Amino acid sequence: MNAIDYLSDIFFLGVLVAALSISAHRLRLVLLPTWHGAPAALGAIVLGISLGVTIAELLGLLGLLNT
């Protein structure tokens, strides 16, 4: 792995984390609109991790995670 591959992988990881963060925040606003502060942040974190795991599980089920 050279430096270009490494930097592009870091960039794509950042894009993935940003997309999951935005999705989790929007989902939290819909599901838990009255939560604010630390509980809301914790809810968004849990939703983001859950979304990431669920997407990875579905991709693995379809066989799309083969390298």
C-alpha positions in Angstrom: 0.0 0.0 0.0 1.4 3.3 -1.0 0.7 6.8 0.3 -1.9 7.6 -2.3 -3.9 4.4 -1.5 -3.7 5.2 2.2 -4.8 8.8 1.9 -7.7 7.8 -0.4 -8.8 5.1 2.0 -8.7 7.7 4.9 -10.8 10.1 2.8 -13.4 7.4 2.0 -13.6 6.4 5.6 -14.2 10.1 6.5 -17.0 10.3 3.9 -18.6 7.1 5.3 -18.4 8.3 8.9 -19.9 11.7 7.9 -22.7 10.0 6.0 -23.5 7.8 8.9 -23.4 10.7 11.3 -25.8 12.8 9.3 -28.2 9.9 8.8 -28.1 9.0 12.5 -28.7 12.7 13.5 -31.7 13.0 11.1 -33.1 9.6 12.3 -32.8 10.7 15.9 -34.7 13.9 15.1 -37.5 11.8 13.7 -37.6 9.1 16.3 -36.7 11.1 19.5 -37.6 14.7 18.8 -37.9 15.7 22.5 -34.4 14.5 23.5 -31.7 17.2 23.9 -28.1 17.3 25.2 -26.1 14.3 26.2 -29.0 11.7 25.9 -29.6 13.0 22.3 -25.9 12.7 21.4 -25.8 9.2 22.9 -28.9 8.2 20.9 -27.4 9.5 17.7 -24.1 7.6 18.4 -26.0 4.4 19.0 -28.1 4.9 15.9 -25.0 5.6 13.8 -23.2 2.5 14.9 -26.4 0.5 14.4 -26.8 1.8 10.9 -23.2 0.9 10.1 -23.5 -2.6 11.4 -26.8 -3.2 9.7 -25.5 -2.0 6.3 -22.4 -4.1 6.7 -24.5 -7.2 7.6 -26.7 -6.7 4.6 -23.7 -6.3 2.3 -22.2 -9.4 3.7 -25.4 -11.3 3.3 -25.5 -10.4 -0.4 -21.8 -11.3 -0.8 -20.7 -7.7 -1.7 -17.9 -7.5 0.9 -15.6 -9.9 -0.9 -12.1 -8.5 -1.5 
